[in-house]
Amino acid sequence: MARAGSVVMLGALVAAPIGMGVSGPLAAAWGGGTVLALSAGLGVVLTVATLLVPAVWRIRDDLQSEPSPVGPRYVSPGSDARTGETRESVTGGPA
């Protein structure tokens, strides 16, 4: 999720200054209402184009069913780090 958020933020930070720089001269040439309508139309077209990509709306939850391979496994005090067995079950008596 963090990577997707960072890519979206990068796009917004790059596109905002470009949009501000282009919208002023276009509004002066064509009028503010026309530029606003064209911008809204472009936003709708890009949103629909994004939603037409099957991978965007068909998100699967495959990774939630498997244990995470990242990070250490919690081992309770008094247990074997490799198997998770307590000392009592390994030695047959209290630790």
C-alpha positions in Angstrom: 0.0 0.0 0.0 2.8 2.4 0.8 4.3 2.0 -2.7 1.0 2.7 -4.3 0.5 5.8 -2.1 4.0 7.1 -2.9 3.4 6.7 -6.7 0.1 8.5 -6.4 1.7 11.3 -4.4 4.6 11.6 -6.9 2.1 11.9 -9.7 0.1 14.6 -7.9 3.2 16.5 -7.0 4.4 16.5 -10.6 1.0 17.1 -12.2 -0.1 20.0 -10.0 2.5 22.5 -11.0 2.2 21.5 -14.7 -1.6 21.9 -14.5 -1.3 25.3 -12.9 1.2 26.5 -15.4 -1.0 25.3 -18.4 -4.4 26.3 -17.1 -3.6 30.0 -16.8 -2.7 30.6 -20.4 -5.5 28.3 -21.6 -8.0 30.2 -19.5 -6.8 33.4 -21.0 -7.1 32.1 -24.5 -10.4 30.1 -24.3 -12.1 31.4 -21.1 -12.2 30.0 -17.6 -15.5 28.1 -18.1 -14.3 26.2 -21.1 -11.0 25.2 -19.5 -12.9 24.1 -16.3 -15.3 22.0 -18.4 -12.4 20.4 -20.4 -10.6 19.7 -17.2 -13.6 18.0 -15.6 -14.2 16.0 -18.8 -10.5 14.9 -18.8 -10.8 13.8 -15.2 -13.9 11.7 -16.0 -12.3 10.1 -19.0 -9.1 9.2 -17.1 -11.1 7.8 -14.2 -13.2 5.6 -16.5 -10.1 4.5 -18.4 -8.5 3.5 -15.1 -11.6 1.5 -14.0 -11.7 -0.3 -17.3 -8.4 -2.1 -16.5 -9.5 -5.4 -15.0 -6.5 -5.6 -12.5 -7.7 -2.4 -10.9 -11.2 -3.6 -9.9 -10.4 -7.3 -9.5 -8.2 -7.2 -6.5 -7.6 -10.5 -4.9 -6.8 -11.3 -1.2 -4.4 -14.2 -1.8 -1.7 -12.9 0.5 -3.9 -12.7 3.6 -4.3 -16.5 3.8 -0.6 -17.2 4.0 1.7 -16.3 6.9 4.0 -13.4 6.2 7.5 -14.5 5.2 8.8 -11.1 6.4 10.0 -10.4 9.9 10.8 -12.7 12.9 8.4 -15.1 14.3 7.4 -14.4 17.9 8.7 -17.1 20.2 7.5 -17.1 23.7 10.0 -17.2 26.6 10.9 -20.8 27.5 10.3 -22.3 24.1 12.6 -23.6 21.3 13.1 -20.9 18.7 13.1 -23.4 15.8 10.0 -25.5 16.7 8.1 -23.4 19.1 7.9 -26.3 21.6 8.2 -25.4 25.3 11.0 -26.7 27.4 8.6 -28.9 29.2 7.5 -30.7 26.0 11.1 -31.1 24.9 12.7 -32.4 28.1 9.6 -34.0 29.6 9.6 -31.8 32.7 9.6 -28.3 34.0 12.4 -26.0 32.8 
